[in-house]
Amino acid sequence: MTISPCTKEFRRSIRDRMRIESYLTRLAWHLEGVLPGAERKATTKTLRRELLADPRNLTTALVDLGAPRVLAARYADEGQQRPLWSIGVIIAGIALLAYWPTGQFSSPIRAAYSRP
């Protein structure tokens, strides 16, 4: 972490920035079931700004925030959960990839184009 002489801002190293992005990605994943998209983006943007400007050691700042899952749970209103669409899409993609090699996908296509 260095201090910019012109603006007196704290500048994080590339490693610290990568750790921040990793933390915020995991937080956004857990916030998906808690906050709508625009609010989730605003929350992660604000938190990113605050982490980049925080003069403390990044490890200390992240420990103070806690695990991304726990922090996301604090943002929940009365424990209401929304459907996790991204998890559903990932599961569907995995199911399709598992099903594809069995040849069941291509058999109707082959049957339609096969010559008698």
DADASUL-V76096 format. One record per helix or strand of 2 or more residues. SS is the DSSP state (H for helix, E for strand). FROM is the first residue (numbers start at 1). TO is the last residue. If there is no record, write none. Layout:
BEGIN
ss:SS from:FROM to:TO
ss:SS from:FROM to:TO
END
This chain:
BEGIN
ss:E from:2 to:3
ss:E from:10 to:11
ss:H from:14 to:31
ss:H from:37 to:53
ss:H from:58 to:65
ss:H from:68 to:75
ss:H from:85 to:100
ss:H from:104 to:113
END
